[in-house]
Amino acid sequence: MLLQSLFFLCTLAFLVIANVEKTIFIAPPPLTIPTADSTLDDLGLDRLSPSSPILRTRINATFPSNGFPGTDSWYFLENLTPGQRYEVRVCWLATQPTAFTLTTYTLPQAVDDPALFSSISLYSQTHLASPQSNAIPRRSSSFHDQAPTSDSVLFLRVTAAADYFSLNKSLMENVPPVAADIILDPFLWNIFPQSLVPTACYICAVACLAVAIGWWVLGELGRVVDYMNSQPPDDKKDK
């Protein structure tokens, strides 16, 4: 039973990995962000923070080509705890085969690199123009507050590449957006993802129960063997 339980849990782990991609990082030191500077802004990107760690969205994807690994989508991570280890996961349905690549950038890295900042700006314009977008640039929401703010922030780039082949011509020419959840998960004591603590406790409980049942079965079998060995030879023949 113990081996069966462990095999079942390992099978579940492989199933989960098939639909999850992640990146692990340590939150950078806080930076002073002038609210009046439009370049040091989240540009209306969807945000994740410890108080709002889950974003359900649809991510655009394309087939990769030479020098073009896929379609970039950008998100803004804010209100992080400096020095805290975090994990960002993208979870999607197995019915939409997609290869995801997640990369985080500090604010100076994103602003000082022309290619990165151009990619962020292009995505921001497209995202804000989308009728499904409810994003508002942070500088607009705090227009009357011109005081600088200090925060530990990161830009998150999610590159999505379609990973399938279909005889359906329309699916090959127009890749549908991928329904996905983006999850920001802090590490407990910088060791273990906080959201997986209940799952770990459940696995430990099941493993302990399986071990206890296994020892009980072995004990019962041992008592039966001892009882049979303690019987006289004549009693054994009669039986």
Summary of the structure (lengths in Angstrom):
residues: 239
radius of gyration: 26.8
end to end distance: 31.2
largest distance: 100.1
contacts: 623
relative contact order: 0.21
helix: 38%
strand: 30%
